[in-house]
Amino acid sequence: MSEVDGVPAEQPPLLRVLTPGTTAEEVAALVAVLSAMGSDAPEPPRRTSAWSDPRRRLTPSYPHGPGGWHASGLPR
């Protein structure tokens, strides 16, 4: 809340219900829906598994033949 000279300033309400017969449960449901619809925080990036990463298919194949298993563990 903002303050002016140490006294809290009056702020307009964020939500006003104009229907006269609205129950507390209906207002709670409306507030829950509106709060779930959006927020200012950006959505965190989705992490994908290394197994499903398409770049994995672009890696070169390992050498075949004698010593191939040894070459597969060496840095490139």
C-alpha positions in Angstrom: 0.0 0.0 0.0 1.2 3.5 -0.7 1.4 6.0 2.1 1.1 9.8 2.1 2.6 11.5 5.2 2.5 8.2 7.1 -1.2 7.7 6.4 -2.2 4.9 4.1 -3.7 6.2 0.8 -7.1 4.9 -0.3 -6.9 2.7 -3.4 -9.8 1.7 -5.6 -10.8 -1.9 -5.3 -9.4 -4.3 -7.9 -12.7 -6.2 -8.3 -16.2 -5.0 -7.8 -19.2 -7.3 -8.0 -22.3 -5.4 -9.2 -24.9 -8.2 -9.1 -27.0 -7.8 -5.9 -27.6 -11.6 -5.2 -24.0 -12.8 -5.4 -23.0 -15.3 -2.8 -19.6 -15.5 -1.1 -19.0 -18.8 -2.9 -19.6 -17.3 -6.3 -17.2 -14.4 -5.6 -14.6 -16.9 -4.4 -15.0 -18.9 -7.6 -14.7 -15.8 -9.7 -11.5 -14.7 -7.9 -10.0 -18.2 -8.2 -10.6 -18.2 -12.0 -9.3 -14.7 -12.5 -6.2 -15.3 -10.5 -5.5 -18.6 -12.3 -5.8 -16.9 -15.7 -2.8 -14.9 -15.7 0.2 -13.5 -13.8 3.0 -11.1 -14.6 5.6 -13.7 -14.0 7.0 -15.4 -17.1 6.5 -19.1 -17.5 9.6 -21.0 -16.6 11.3 -22.6 -19.6 10.5 -26.3 -20.2 13.3 -28.7 -19.7 13.5 -31.5 -22.2 15.1 -34.8 -21.7 18.4 -35.4 -23.4 16.9 -38.6 -24.8 14.2 -36.7 -26.7 16.5 -33.8 -27.9 16.5 -33.8 -31.7 20.2 -32.6 -31.6 21.1 -36.0 -30.3 20.4 -37.6 -33.7 22.9 -35.2 -35.3 25.9 -36.5 -33.4 28.3 -38.5 -35.5 28.3 -42.2 -35.1 31.1 -43.9 -33.3 33.8 -45.8 -35.2 33.2 -49.5 -35.9 35.7 -52.3 -35.8 38.6 -53.0 -33.6 39.2 -50.3 -31.0 35.8 -48.7 -31.7 34.6 -49.1 -28.1 37.8 -47.3 -27.0 37.4 -44.5 -29.4 33.8 -43.9 -28.3 35.1 -42.7 -24.9 37.8 -40.4 -26.1 37.2 -36.6 -26.4 36.8 -35.2 -29.9 
